[in-house]
Amino acid sequence: MTQPLKLPFYAKLACILVSLISFAYIFCITKDILTPVLLAFLFAVLLLPIFTFLNTKLKLPRHLAAIICMAVFLSFIVGILVFISYQVTYMANDFDTIKKNANSFIIEIHKFIRENFEISIGDQKKYLDSVTKDSVKNGQAKLGSAIISISDVLLDSTIIIIYTFLFLIYKEHFKLFLAKLISKENHSILKDILSQIKVSINNYIVSLIIEMIVVSVLTGLGLWIIGIKYFILLGLITGILNLIPYIGILVAGIITVLASLTGSAEISMILGILIVNIIVQFIDNNLLVPLIINTKVEINAFVSIMGIIVGGAAAGISGMFLAIPLLAILKIIFDRIESLEPWGYLMGNHIPRKFAWRVRRTKTQE
């Protein structure tokens, strides 16, 4: 039996860093291919309990169980989209009111700028006209890119659905592939890693759904209190967009402000919306995220923020969404491999109360 090769610390560190950089580089150059695969993997893990129940308990064929899982999943997504589109269509009936209130709001902004920054309304309009002309020049290009983006989203959505279906069908096939890669004496570790990954991803996605529901309810309740007309729709949109770190809540705030113009153009209403969003975000960041999400994935805030930033830079919004579950998977793997255990601890959220160096004292010879 061959003995494992023992390397010095600097050699191990170099190998680990080179491996991580290589994986990151491969992901960056193949993100358009890997991102749908990773998203499909997350959805497949989420649907796995339903698939296992249908296939194992009810003895349904594998393909039929996968089809039922996908039908349930798509019905949930389509139901939300239908509700949002219905509410948006209902909101479109107030377009004339929105236009009137928007003009009043713009006039108030013009007056505020003139009184506080001493810029005449005429100069402000000249600047807006120049910006508008530039926007019109680039309008066709932006419209073309928008159409391409929408087509890409539809294509990616279709691919994700197909990949999710295939992940469910070939679940055992992929397990056997991993078992063939790993020596038999390490199969127990592999089994533990796979089971923990399944539990961690399930807990994370369920936690996101719970967070989305709570944020939607709190936002809708706050908007109802201050008198916003479409508080149910706006609360739901805020909860969904809140799943996108950092960017989502800003987009939701802009949509809410625009929707508030169906009622009035008062500054106090805008301030009320901002206060509601700030309070909900305070509750979300200080109560919901620590209690619901961080306790499930066990990733500390420093690593989470860095992962989200790197994921956003590498693959945009999809990368930001994938960052936390991928970090959780890495931590599970690191924790169960002795040479990588310190890196798993670095990613964790366990903070020791104090630390004392244990230094061996050598006896000095007299």
Disulfide bonds with the S-S distance in Angstrom:
none
